[in-house]
Every structure is written in C-alpha cells, then in structure tokens.
C-alpha cells in the first residue's frame, strides 16, 4: 500500500470540524480521564508520537487491535526468543487476527522494522500552537504527520457490565481491566495476596503500576479485641479440639501408592456416647470464654457454639437401656461413660420420641432465655400484659403466672398455668373468641394485649404476633408449644416450620451473627443466603430417612460465623455427625481443604495432614491424599521441620519418611544448602538427582577439603543403586575408582613391585580417559572446582606413577605418555613433557 496515498497534510486536519460531543463523551470515559489527564490531549500526543504505519498494521475496518498484548513484542523485536512469544500474544486478539488476514489478502506486510528517532524539529509551525513537533523515522521524513480519529469499541449504553455505575468507576484503572489477559492475582504463603489495582469500594483511584501486598485474615478467630494473636486462644481453638478428636475411636483404611502406604482415618462412635463427646467440646468452648480480652463478637459466636453442640446432643443422641449401658461401660476406650442414673430407668421405646421432644423444648427455652430477659427488662412494669406476652415467647410460664396473680388477674393466671396443655383448652378459648365475633362484641373495648394473649393461648400464633417482631427460634417454639398438639413428633414440627417458611409466614432462620445484632464484623446479608446452622441441624434430623441436599450450604462458614475462613468447629461437627450416621457424603472436600488452609496459615502443619487423612477415599481420585500431603510437606517445610513435636507427630500418623526427606531436599536446595539437599535426596531414594547434585555441587568441595571419608560414604550409598543412575561411571563412580586405584598403587609401591608398572600405567590411562570424557559429558554443569578436583586426582596418580620403581627406561616412557593425557593444568603438563623429553633423550643416548 502506498503510504503517501493514505497521509493527509496537517492543514487539512486542522481545517476539519472539531470533534462531536459524542466523541468527547467517549474520551471522558477512557483511561486518561480516570488518571486525571485530558483525554483529547493524550489522544493527540499518541497520534503525534506513533506513526500511521502502526495504525495500518494493527487496524482493520476502523477497529484498533489491542496494543496492550503487543507491548512486549515491540520492545523485543530483535530478540530471537521473543518471536514465538510475540506470535502467541498476537493470537490472543481476534481483531489482530482479522487484520493479519486482511493484510495477507492485500499483500500488505504484517510487520515493519522499527527505526530509531532521527530528529527533533522544534521550529515546525505545522504541529499546532505549541510550535513543537517530533519527526519519527526516515520513512516519514518529508511527510506531514496525520491525526486520525479512532472510534474504538462502542458498547451500547443500555448494556450493563460489571463495571457499570458510579460504584465501580475506580475499577477502570484496575490492572484486571487495564492489562486484560496479562494480569493475574498472585497468592503467596500464609494467605498473602499480591495484586496491582484498587479495591472496588475503596476511596480514591489506585494506579495499576502500584503493587499491593495484603494478608487475608485467616487467623481472626485467635485474635482478641485488640487484634492481637493470643496463644491460649490458638491452643483452645485448634489443638484442644483436635486432641479430643484424635482420642476418639478410629477406623483405618490402608491405601497403597507405588511402594508407599497411607492409613486413612475415620472417627467411629455411636449415639450412646454422643452426649459425652458434645459435653467435652462444650467444656473446651467454656474455657475459651474465660480468656481475657475476647471481643464481643467472639463471645457471641462461642456462646452460639455451645447451643449448637447441645442441639446435636438433643437431636442425634440415644438413651441407653440397662443392657446397652453395661456393654458401653465394658467397651468404653475414651473414658466416656453414660450417666448410670439415667440408664438405670427402664424406658418404653415408644416414649423415646417424647423424651427427645421434651429435650428439644428445653433447648429452645435455654436458647432464647437471654432474649426474653432482655426484652422484659426494657419494658414498663405497668404494662404487665406485654410482659406476660414476652414471657410466653420463651415459655416462662411460672414467671408469667406469678405476674398475673400478683396483679389480681386470677382467671388469666389459671389460663397461663395450663398454656400449651390439652387441645380441649385451646379449642374452648378459640370458640370463645369466635362467639365474641359472631355476637358482635366490640373489641375496641378490650385491651389489645389481652386479645393477643387469648389468641396465643388458643393456638393462633400468626394472629397474635402479626405485627410484633420476633426471632425465628421463639417463633418455632410458639408453634411447637401453643399451636401443635403436645404429642406432635419433632420431625413434623420442624417440617411444619419449613413449610411455613417457604410460604413466607414465619421469620427467616438467619445466622446468629445477624440474629444477635447484627455484629460489627457481620458481612452484608440478604434473605436466602444461608440458614443458621441450628436450623440446618433440625432439617437434617427431620429428613433423616431421605437424601439431604443442603450439606454443602450447611457446612459453609457463613452458616455459623461471619468469618468466611473459619471452619474449625464446622469440621468437628461434620466429623461427629457423620460418625454417628446422621448422614454420609463424599462431596465435602471444600470443607476439608478450607480447614486445612486455616491450619496451615496458623503453622499447624501436623494437624492439617491429620485432616487430610480424614478426607474420604474417592475411586475417581485415589491419589488425592498423597498429592495434598506432599504439597503440604513441600510448601510448609520450614514450619514443620523446625518443630520436633510436629515432625514426630507426622511420623506417628504413618506418613512415609521418604516424602518428608523429599520436601526437605527441595527446601535445602532452594536455600542453596546442597549438602543438606543431597543427604535428604539419598534418604528419599531419589538417586538420579542425588547423583547430579553430588557430582556438580558437593563432591569437589569435600574432595578438595580432604574430607575423603564423607566422599566414600556418599559414593558407597549411591553405588548400591548405580544401575538406576545414568553416567555413573563418569560421575560418582570416578571417585570410588580413584580411591581403589590409589590404594592399589600405594600398596604396590610399598612392596617395590616393579612388574606391575605396566598394569598401573594402563589403569591410569583408562582412568584419565574417563576423567576427560566426564568433563565432556557434564560440560558447563561442572564448576571450576570440579575441574580442579579432577586435576588433583590426576596429579596424585601421576605422582604415584613417577615414584614407581622401574628396571628399564621403556616403561617409564610409557608412563610419561600416559601422564600427558591426564586432565592437569598446563604447567604440570609442561613438566611431564620435559620429563618425557629427558627420558627419550636418555633412551637415544643409551641406544648402541
């Protein structure tokens, strides 16, 4: 394409109409506008500084290809290694590919040689009012610079995008949008997040050239109200529960991978000892509550966990008969024995559901007691009916009856004492209210709180609390205590509430961090996100004979905590529930891995491996445990290798020591400790890599420092596996053969055995040939010290050859020829050559 034909004089450009308002609007939404620059001036400067030939190369049909993907290629056009990278980067832009196709059709070259800047023309008046311009290349010399309007990619204004709206305006300069595919977020160890850009709702504008290093707060659960990590909290939150979990009975499944074996574990318990297990976890939580400087939000969550473990006991434990109690006492390895007083009563099996219902009723009363007392304390004592209504929400019938009696309302006191009793009493009250309506009684003359109390006692919960806010646990209790019959099974009660929840007639079972505040740390929440874990446990009990499809949501962090990275109690609850047969699932790896990550961020690598061993075995991923354990050992080697207790615990878990040595070898090699890496590579059986490190990094330093015993020990260990090592004879085998040959020559010299000189010379000639071949094979991998080591070997053997006695002159001449082939410095070779000439001259002179 003729370049002159596509260029226009600068005067024509200046005579054009100014850009339209739509163009200015487009520029105002560009990157320069968000950087505080004038978009029009930046566009003009770009047109001046970059010639039109680039526009021709990377544009087709008015669409500019994205030069962000090509910046590295432009900077490295002369680099032979950048050509392949540049072609791969060009393939990322579909616009550029269309430009290439059009270029091939028209015969236009795809790429042109960049030329250096030739001249600054400061006197040109053609470049605008600034009287300053830049002429770029020799091809452009004599041609005025053209400025063209680039429309760019237009997005319909009605099209919504993730960055639409004023809230996300600062994201325009975020690297994720500015750099496109070349941007990525980097995760570092212990929850470090490396990125360039600004957060979505952060004030101000962040530049993508600034690198931010932030730490994800995975240890928030062990921090006090001053945001400091407390060691006693770490011990109580993680070590104590894990020790309790480990003390329970386990079932083992042995898996084999290559020549290594792993023992996968699973807790085995029954519902008879479940109350004692729950009690043990509650004791640990109560010890946490005694820690000083706990934040209020942490205390609320810990108290909630106490109620959760109590609910697990109520819903999933079983009462033991006398015979069952005896068998449990005989086979109780954990020291958890059920209460003898409780087990001594002969309970009718048909009454067991009623016992569970009563326990659940007591749990509800205890769970809402603090809410009831708080509301009663804030009410006026003069409005005793309102106080009674609040007390009824927590089923505190004794207190409500005493208040009514103290006010002289004996009839109400009698009704309150029978609240939640027989259905006939509720029916009588309901008929009374209906008769009043049918007879046209004016309810305006009856106090509103009176009517609410009567409607509640009659079982009409929805009408009594139509306009009163109440939490979901108390509403569930109202349905259970005053609406349904006293003998209604517990699963039907829970299903009834779930059905009403679907119809929108009952309060939503919000998580505790929303229900109790909300707390300052609580995230944004909307109905439908998560239930409270207590309600999930109720649903699990009610659906025990069906497939429960809410396990993943149930065991997510948000069901019990505002911290999305806190899984320490959820994992234990899942493990215990699965052990007693409440459910069975092999699809909760997210929970396991999240807890593993939390433990690793706190430096508890041994517990993380313990959790991995409790992950269920999958037929389609049989090696997932091995892979995870090896990654943990490698990535967190510095943590567990420096703690003898952790290291010993990992060994007790049955983790192959070869995996530990493999991780240590990688760790030592990373920090340049080649000797430590070599020792661990030998321990883990990686003979090939051990041999390479020994030859290239370790052997020469030991040999030159005369540490021959250590060299012999290492080479002897490697020699047992020499058939698995490539180039053994040209690597570590050289050191063994050197010691053997040297000792043999020393012994023969000591015996003055002159007959063996020819044999020794031949052995040395063969050895020197291997030294030279080794230098060629290893090449640049061998440092200068290794070459010096080979030279020292050769010099020592040459010295022994020289010292060997000989009766004739011919044999020493052969030895000198052997010495000339040795890999020795030029000075030594010159000396050997002079000796050879002297011997040769002597031979000539002695020849008759």
N, C-alpha and C positions, 0 to 999 in steps of 0.2 A: 504494500500500500504506500502510495506517495505521501510522505509526511507533510510536504508543503501544501498539499491539497486540503488537509484537514486542519490547518492552522489558520488563524484569522488575525489581522492586525489588532493591536491593542486599542487603537482608536475606535474600532467597531465595537469592541467590548464595552468601552466607556460610553458609547452612544446608545447602548441598549437601555430599555426601561429598567428602573430599579426593581428589585425582587418583590414579588407579590407578598401580601400579608400571610398567605398560607405557607410560603417558603420560610418566612421569618418565624412562624409558629413552629414549623418543623425544626428549625435550628434551635429554638428556645428549649426544645425537649432533648437536645443532644447532650453528649458527654461534656463538652466545654461549658455549657450553661450551668451544669451542676458543679463544675470546678470553679465557678465564679469568673469565667472568661467570656469575652464577646464572641458568640458563635460565628458571626459574619466575618470578623477579622481572622479568626482561626481558619475558616474555610478559605479566605483569600490568601493567607500565608501558605496554606497547604498547596493551593494551585500554583503559587509562585515557586515554591521550593521543589515541587515534584513535577517533572516534565510530563507532557501529554503522552509520551510513548508508554508510560506506565498505565495510563488510562486505556490506551489501545490494547495493551497486553492483558489486562485483567478485567475488562468490561465487555459486556455483550448485551445489546438491546437496552442500553441505558442502565443496566444493573451492575454496580461495582462488586467485584468479588471481595471477600473479607480479607484485607491485608494483614489482619492480626495473626492469621495462621501462617503467613509467609514471611514474617519479620525475621525469623532466624535464618531462613533460606537466603534472604537478601544479604544478611550480614556474612554469610559463609559461602558465597557463590564460587569462590576459588578453592574451597576445601573439598578434597575427594571423598571425605566421609560424610559430607553434608548433602550430596546429591541424592542419595537414597532417602534420607530423611526429608529432604525438600519435596520429593515426589510423593512421599506418604502424606505429608502435610497438605499438599495441594489436593489430594484426593478427598480431604475432609470437606471441601467446599463444593457443593453441587453447581454453584454459579460459575466457579472457576472451570469445572469440567466442561460446562457448556461453552465457555469461552474458548477452551482448547479445541473443542470440536469445530467451532466456527472458524478458528484460526487455521486449522488444517484444511478446511474446505476452501478458504480464500487464499491459501498459500502464505499467510502472514506468519512470520516466525513467532514461536511461543515465548522465547526468552531472548533478551538482548544484553549485550555486555554493558555492565555499568562502567562509566568513565568518571574520572576524577573532576573535582571542581577546578575550573581554569581561571576564572576571573571574577572579581567584584567590580561592578560598574556603579560607582557612587554618583555619577553625574547624569544618569539617564533620567529624562523627564517623562518617559513613556510608561513608567510603572506606578504612576499615581502621585498624589500630593506630597508624599514623603520624599520624593526625589531620590529614592534608594532602590536598587534592584540587584538581583543576582542572576548572572548567566551561568547555566549549569554545565553543559557539556559541549564538546567540539561539534557535535551534530546540530546542536541548537544555535550555534553561533550565526548571527545574522538574521535569525528568525525571531520575531516578537513573541513574547510569552502569551499563551492563550489561557483565559479563565473561563471555564465552563461550569454551568450549574448542574450539580449532581442531585438528582431527586432522592435516590436511596430507596430503601424498602419502606413502603407505606402500609401501616396497619389501620384497618377501619376503626374509627373512634368508638363504635359500639362493641367492638371485640374486647372482652375482658381478658386480662393477663395477670399472672402472679405479681407483677409489679405495677398494676394499675392502682390509681388512687393516691391521695396525698400521704397516706401512712407509709407507703413503701418507696417514696421518692428517693430516699438516700441510697437505695439499693442500686441505683444506676451506676454508681462508681464502685460497686462491689466487684471483686475480681471474678466471682462466679458468673456475672453477666458481662463484664468488660472483656475478660480473657477467653470466654467461651470454653471450648474443649481443653484448652491448655491449662485451665485452672483445676486445682483439686485441693481438698482439705486433707491435711496430714494429721494422723493420730500418733502421738508419742506414748512412751510408757507412763503408767500410773495416771492415766486419764488426761494427759496433756493434749490440747487441741491447738494446732498451728494453722492459721489462716490469714489471708490478707483481705481486708474489707471492713465493713461496719455492720453491726447488728441491725435487725430490721427496725426496731422501735427506738434505737439509741439516738439521742440528740446530736445534731451536727452532721457533718459529712466526712466520712472516712475515705482516705485515698487507698487505692488498691496496691500502691507501692509500699505501704507500711505493713509489716508482718506482726501479727498479734499471736502471742503465746498465752493461752488460758488453760486453767486446770478445772476439769469437771469435778464438782463437789461430790465425790463418791464416798467420802468419809464423814458426811454430815451427821450421821447417826451417833458418832462418838465424840461430837463437839458439844461444849457446854454453852451457856447463854452468852459467853464472851468470845465465842467462836474459836476456842482452843481445844485441841485434842486431849482427852483425858484417858490415861492408861487404864484406870479401873473400869471406865465405860467400855473400852475396847475388849477388856477381859470378859466383862459380863455380857456384852452383846454378841460376841463371837466364840471365844474359847470355852466359856462355861456351857452354852447350849450344845456346842459340838462335842464336848466331853460327855455330856449327858446322852447325846445321840449315839456316840460310839459305845457307851456302856450297855446299850440295848442288844438283844439277841439279833444276830445277822445270819442271813443265808448267803452262801458264796456260789458264784458261777465262774468256773475257770475257762478262760479263753486262751487260744494259742495263736501267736503271730510269728511266723518264721520259727525261730528257736526260742522265743521268749513267751512267757506265760503271765497272764494277768488274772487276778482274782476280783471279779466284780462283786459288789456287795449290795445287799438289800435288807432293810430292817424287817424283822419278823416279830410280831407281837400279836396280842389278842385283845378283845374288848373288855376282858375281865380286869386286866392291869392298866387299861387306858386311864382311869381316874388318877392313879398314882403318877403316871407319866405326865399328865396335864398338871398335876399338883407340883411336880418337880420344875416344870417350865415356869409356872406361876411364881415359885419361890425365887427363881433367877430374876424375873422381872421386878419383883418386890425389892430385891437387893439393888437393882438399878434405880428404883425410885428413891432409895436412901442416899444416892450420890448427891453431893452438894453442887450447886450452881447449874442444875438442869434447867433448860429453857421450858417455858410454859407449854409450848407446842410438843416438846418431847414428853412431858409428863402426861399430856392428854393422850398421846398415842400409846404410851406404855400402859396407862390405865385401861385403854381400849383393848390392848392385847390380853390383859388379864381376863376381861369379859369374853374374848374370843376363845381362849383356852377352856374357860368354864363352859362355854356353849358347845365346844367339841366334846367335852365330857358328858354333857347332858344328852346330846343328840346321838352319839355313837358308842357309848359305853353300854355294858350289860351288867345286870345284877347276878351274882353267883348264888347258886343253891349250896346246901351244905356239902354235898359230894364234890361239886365243882371247886369249892373253896379249899378242900383238902388236897385235890390234885394240883391246884395252883400253888399252894404252900409248899408242896414237895418239889416242884419243878420251877421254883422262882429264883433265877440266877441273878436278877437285878436287885434283889432285896426289897422288891415291891410286893407287899402282902396286903390283900384287901382287908377291910375292917371286919374283924370277927363278929362284932356286934351286929353289923348289917347282914352278914352272910348267915348268921345263926337263925334268922327268921325264915320259916318255910313260906315262900311267896307263891301264890297261884299264878301260873304263866299267863292266864287271861287278864290279870291285873297289872302286868308289866307295862302295857301302853299307858295306863292311867298314872303309874309312877313316873314315867317319862314326861307325861303332860304336866304333872304337878311340878317336877323339877324345872321344866321349861317355863312354867308360870312364875316360879320363884326367881329364875334367872332374869326374866323380864322385869320383875319388880326391883331387883337389885340394880339392873342396868339403868333404869330411869329414875331411881330414887333421888339422885343429886339434882336432876332437872326439876322434879316435883318440889323438892325442898327449896330450890332457888326461886321458883315462881311463887310459892306460898309466902316466902319471906318478903317478896316485893309487893304483895297485895295488902290492901287495907283490912284490918281486923273487923271493921264494921260490916263489910260485905262478906258475911260468913258463908253464904251460899256459893259465892265464887270460889272461896277457899275449899269448900267441900267438893265442888266440881273438879278442881285441880287435883285434889287428893284422890278422887276416884280414877283419874287417868293413870295413877300409879298403883291402884288397888290398895291404898292405905285405908282400909275400911274401919279399922279401930279408931284411928285419929278422926276420921270424918264422923263416925257415930258419936264420939265424945264431944265434938264441936256442936253437933245438932242437939244433943242432950243438954249441954251447958247453956244453949240458947232457949231452952224450954220447948223445943220442937220435938216432942216425943214421937209423934207419928213418923216424922222423917227419919228419926234415929232408928225406929223399928224397921223401916224400909231399907235403910242403909245396911243394917246388920244382916239382911237377907239378900243383898245385892249379888248378882251372879249365881244365885242358887237355882231352885227348881224353875222349870219353864212355866209352871202354872202361875207363879207370882208375876212373871214378866207379862204373861197373857192378860192377867187381871189389870195390870197397870195400862197396858195397851188398849184394852177395852174401855177403861175409864176415860182415857184421853179421847178415844173415838166417840164415846157417848157425849162428852162435853161439846165436841164439834157438831155432832148431829143435833143436839139440843140448842145450838146457837149460843153457847156460852161465850161471852166477850172476853177473849184472852188478854185484852189490853189492861184488864184489872188484875191480872195475875203477873207477878214479877217474872221477868224473862228468865232469870237464873233458876226459878222454880220449875218452869216448863222444861228447861234443858236437863235438870236433874231427873225429872219424871221421865222424859223421853229416853235418857240414858238407861235408867233402871228398867224401862220397858223394852230395851234391846234395840232402840232406833238410834244407832251410833251416828249415822250420817246426818240426821236432822239435828241431833244435839250439838254436834261440832261442825256445823255447816260454815260458820263464819269465824271460828276460832282456830288460830294456827297451832299445830301440834306436830311433834316429831313422829317419825314412822314407827318407832318401837312402841310408843304409847298407843298409837292408833291400832297397831297389831294386837296389843294387849286388850284394848277396848272391844275389838271384835271377838277375841277369844273369851274374855270374861263376861261380857254383858250381851252379846248378840247370839253367839252359837251356844248350843247346849253344853252342859258340863261334861258330858261323855263323848264329845266330838274328838275323834283321833287327831293327833298332832299334825299328821301329813295333810289332812283335809283342811285344817286351819290355815296352814301355810299356802296351800293351793288356792284357797278362797281369797286370801290377801293378794296373791299373784294375779288372780283373775280380775279383781277389783283394780289392781294397779294397771293392768292392760286397758281397762275401761276409763282410767283417769279419775277414779273416785276416791283414791286413798293417797296419802303423801308418798313421795318417791323415797326409796331407801338410800339416801345419799350417804357417801362415805363419812367417816367420823370427823375428818378434818374440815368438812363443810358443815356437818350437823352441829358441831360444837363451837361454832364461831361465826364465820369461818376464821381459821387461824391466819396469822400474818403471812406465813410461808405457803399457804394453800394456793395452788395454781388456779387458773381460770377453769370453770367447770360449768357444764350445761346438762340438763336432764337427758338421760340416755347414754351418758358416757360410761359410768360404772356404778354398780351397786356397792353397798358396803359388804365387806367380806362376811359379816354376820348373816346377811340375807342370803348370800350365796350358799353358806353352810346349811341354812334352812331349806333352800331349794334342793340341795344335794340330798338331804335327808328325806324330803318329800318325794324325790324321784329316784329312790334307791333301787327300784326294780327296773328302771328304764335307763337308756343311754343318756348321760348328762352331757349336753353340748356346750356348757358355759365354763369348762375347766380353764381354758386359756385366759378368759377375762377374769375369772375368779382368782387365779393366782398371778395376776398382774400387780405391780407395785401400787398403782393408784386405788386399788380396792381397799387398802388398809393404811396407806401413808401418802403424804403429799410429796415425798421424795421419790422420784421415778427410778432411782438407782438403789433403793433399799429393798433387799429381798431376804434379809437374814431370818426373819420369823416366818415368812411365807414358805420358804423352802422346808423348814422344820414341820410346819403344819401339813404341807403336802405329803411329806415323807411319812408322818404318823398316820394320816388318814388313809393313805394307800396301803400301809402295813396292816391296818385293821380291816381292810376290804371295803372301805367306803366307795372306792372307785378304782379303776385300773386304766392307765393311759401310758402310751409310749410317745406322746406327742407334746411333751412339755420341756423340750430342750432349751427353749428360750429362758425359762425359769432357772434351769441348772446353769446355763452359761452366764446369765446375769449375776447369779450369786458367786460363781467362780470369779468373774471380773471384779466384783466388790471385794472379795477376799484378797485377790492379787493386788489391788490398789492399796490395801492395808498391810501388805507384806506377809500375809498368811498363806504362803505357797503350799504348805503341807495340808492345810485344810481344803484348799482349792483342789488338790489332787484327790483328797478324800471324797469331795463332792462329785468329781468326775467319775470315780469308781462306782458311785451310786446311780449314775445315769443308766437307763435300761438298755439292754442289748438289742440292736437292730440287725435283722438279717440283711437288709439292703445297705447297711453301713457298718460292717463288722469291725473295722479298724478305727472307728472314730475315737475310741478311748485312747488307743496308742498315740494317735496323732495329737490329741489335745494334751496328753501328759507330756509328750516330748516337746511340744511348743511351750508349755509352762516351764519345764525344766530349762529350756534354752533361753527364753526371753527373761526369766527372773532368776537366772543362775546366781547373780551376785547376792540376791536376798537369801535364798535357802542355803547356799554353800557356806556363808559366814555364820550361820546359826546351827550349832551342832545338834540342838534339840530338834529342829525341823528336819535336818538331814537324817537323823536317826529315825524319826517318825516316818519319813518317806520310805526308808528301808523296811520298816516294820509293816508298811502297807503292802509289801510284796512287789514294789516297783523294781524292775531289773536294774542292777547297779551299772550295767553297760550303758543304759540310757543316761544315767547321771554323769558318767565319765564322758559320754559324748557331748553333753551340754557343757561340762567343764572344759573340755578340749576347745570347743568353739569360743568359750569365754576367754580362756588364756590366749588363744591365737588372736582374738580381736584386740587384746591389750598388749600384744607383742611378746608375751611370755611363751616363747617357742618350746622351752624345756618343759614347762607345765603342760602345754598342749600335747607334746609328744608322750609324756607319761600317761595322760588320760586317753589318748588315742590307742595306746597299747592295751590299756585296761578295758576299753570298749571293743577291742578287736578290729579296729579299722587299720589293718596292716598296710594297705597301699598308701593311705595318707600319712600314716606314721613314718613309713619308709621315706616318703618325699620330704617331710619336714626334717627328718634326721639327716638326710644327705645334704639338703640345701641350707639348713639353718642351725643345726645343733652339732653335728659331728666335728666340724672343723674347729669350733671353739673348744670342745673337750679335748680334741687331739693336740691342738697347739698349746693348751694349758697342761698337758701331760696327765690328764685325767683318764688314763687308759683303762682302768678297771670299770669305770662307768661306760665307756665306749664298748667294752667287751660285754658288759651285762645287757646293754640295749640291743646290740647286734645279735647276741645269743637268743634273746627273746624273739627277735624278728626272724632268725634263721629257721625256727620251727615252722614258719609259715611262708618260706621263701617261694614255694610253688604258686602262691597266690599273689606274688609281688612281681610286677614287670621290671625288667632290667635289674634284677637282684645282683647279678654278677658285676654290674657296672655301678652299683650303688653301695649299700651297706656291706655286701659280700667282699668288697675290696678291703675293708678294714679287718674283717676276720682273716682273710687270706694274707694280709700284711703281717698280722701278729703271728700266724702259723709259720709263714716263710721266714720271718725274722728270728723266731725262736729256733727254727731248724738250722739256719745258717750259723747262729751263735753256738749251738751245740757242736756243729761240725768243726767250727774254728777252734773250739776248746779242745777237741780231740785231735787237732792237726791232721785232719783227713784231707789230703791234697787230691785224692782220687775223685772226690765229689765236686770239684770246682766246675767241671763242665756241666754237671747236672744243675748246680746252683745258678750258673750263668743262664742256662736255658729257662729255669724257673723265673729268674728276674726278667729275662727278655719277654716272657709271656705276661708277667705282671705289669711291666711298663707299657706293653701294648694295650692292656686293659685300662690302665690309667689314661692313656691318650684317647682311647675310644670313649671312656667315660666323660672326658672333657668335651668331646664332640656331641655326645648324646644329650647331656644335660645342658650344655651351651650356656646361655645367659642366666639360667636358673642358679648356677653356681656362683657364689660371690668370690671376691678376690681371695678371701681367707681360705676357701676350699682349694683353690689352685695352690696356695702356699702350703696347705696341708699335704696335697699330693706331692709337691716338690720335696717336702720334708721326708715323706715316705721314701721317695726315690733316692734322696741323698743318703739316708740311713742304710738302705740296701746296697747302694754303691760303695759306701764306706766298708761294709762287711765284705763285699767282693774284693776290694783292694787289699784288705787285711788277710784274705785267704792265702795260705802258703801255696806255692807252685814250683814244680821242679823244672819246667821248661818255660820258654818265653812265648810259645804259641798260644797257650791257654790264657795267660793274662791279656794278650792282644784281643782274643775273643771277648773277654770280659769288658775290656775298654770299649769295644764296638757296641756291646750291649748297653753300657752306661751312656753312650752318645744318644741312644734312642729314648733315654729317660726324660720325663717332663720336669726338667730342672731349669733354673734361671740361666741366662746366657753366660754369666760369669763362671758358673760351675761347669757348663758345657765346654767353655773355652779351656778350662783347666783339664777336663777329661781329654779334650782334643790334643792338648800339649803332651799329656802323658802318653797318648796313643802314638803321637809322632816320635816321642823318645823311644818307646818300645819298638816301633817299626824301624827306626834308625839303628837301634841296637841289634835287631834281628838281621838287618842288612850287613852290618859290620861283622857280625859273628858268622855269617854265611861264608864258607870257604870258596 
